[in-house]
Amino acid sequence: MSKRKPDRSFGHVLREARVAKGFSLRKFAQMIGVSPTYLSQVEQENVDPPTADRVQTMAELLGENVDEWTALAGRLTEDLPDIIRSSPTEVPDLLRAVRGLTPEQLRTLTAQAEQLQKQGKSREK
């Protein structure tokens, strides 16, 4: 019995987006600074997804959302570890508390957090 990989795997999404944008494997590999062989292996899910920096470059070149692609690759964008380290108890607590909320609820919560930040900055002046 073979292990079936999910359709939304990083490699599958990468190949689909690359082909849709008209980039050959060789050309895209050159643009991101890897060998065509390595890129092919990533697309076939034979190796782990690349680093967060390289995923960011790929997403930007393909006009895709960097955060979505970074998460799909199982990586963290470079700013997140510092954010977590700055509040090592509160940030994980917040993330656990929002688990299970709908995308709309998360957008509402984000807007409220941005409003709190603005209020805090206006008080500092």
Backbone hydrogen bonds, N-H to C=O, Kabsch-Sander energy under -0.5 kcal/mol:
donor,donor_aa,acceptor,acceptor_aa,energy
4,R,2,S,-0.6
9,S,6,P,-1.1
13,V,9,S,-2.5
14,L,10,F,-2.9
15,R,11,G,-2.5
16,E,12,H,-2.5
17,A,13,V,-2.5
18,R,14,L,-2.8
19,V,15,R,-2.7
20,A,16,E,-2.2
21,K,17,A,-1.8
22,G,19,V,-1.3
23,F,18,R,-2.2
28,F,24,S,-2.6
29,A,25,L,-2.4
30,Q,26,R,-2.0
31,M,27,K,-2.1
32,I,28,F,-1.8
33,G,29,A,-0.9
33,G,30,Q,-0.5
34,V,29,A,-2.6
39,L,35,S,-2.4
40,S,36,P,-2.5
41,Q,37,T,-2.2
42,V,38,Y,-2.3
43,E,39,L,-2.6
44,Q,40,S,-1.8
45,E,42,V,-1.6
46,N,41,Q,-2.7
47,V,41,Q,-0.9
55,V,51,T,-2.6
56,Q,52,A,-2.5
57,T,53,D,-2.0
58,M,54,R,-2.5
59,A,55,V,-2.8
60,E,56,Q,-2.6
61,L,57,T,-2.5
62,L,58,M,-1.9
63,G,59,A,-0.6
63,G,60,E,-1.0
64,E,59,A,-3.2
66,V,64,E,-0.5
69,W,65,N,-2.3
70,T,66,V,-2.7
71,A,67,D,-2.3
72,L,68,E,-2.4
73,A,69,W,-1.8
74,G,71,A,-1.6
75,R,70,T,-2.7
80,L,77,T,-1.3
82,D,78,E,-0.5
83,I,79,D,-1.7
84,I,80,L,-2.6
85,R,81,P,-2.7
86,S,82,D,-1.8
87,S,83,I,-0.9
87,S,84,I,-0.8
91,V,87,S,-2.2
93,D,89,T,-1.9
94,L,90,E,-2.6
95,L,91,V,-2.6
96,R,92,P,-2.5
97,A,93,D,-2.2
98,V,94,L,-1.8
99,R,95,L,-0.7
99,R,96,R,-0.5
101,L,98,V,-2.3
106,L,102,T,-2.5
107,R,103,P,-2.3
108,T,104,E,-2.2
109,L,105,Q,-2.5
110,T,106,L,-2.5
111,A,107,R,-2.4
112,Q,108,T,-2.2
113,A,109,L,-2.4
114,E,110,T,-2.5
115,Q,111,A,-2.0
116,L,112,Q,-2.2
117,Q,113,A,-2.1
118,K,114,E,-2.2
119,Q,115,Q,-2.4
120,G,116,L,-2.3
121,K,117,Q,-2.2
122,S,118,K,-2.3
123,R,119,Q,-1.6
124,E,120,G,-1.1
125,K,121,K,-0.8
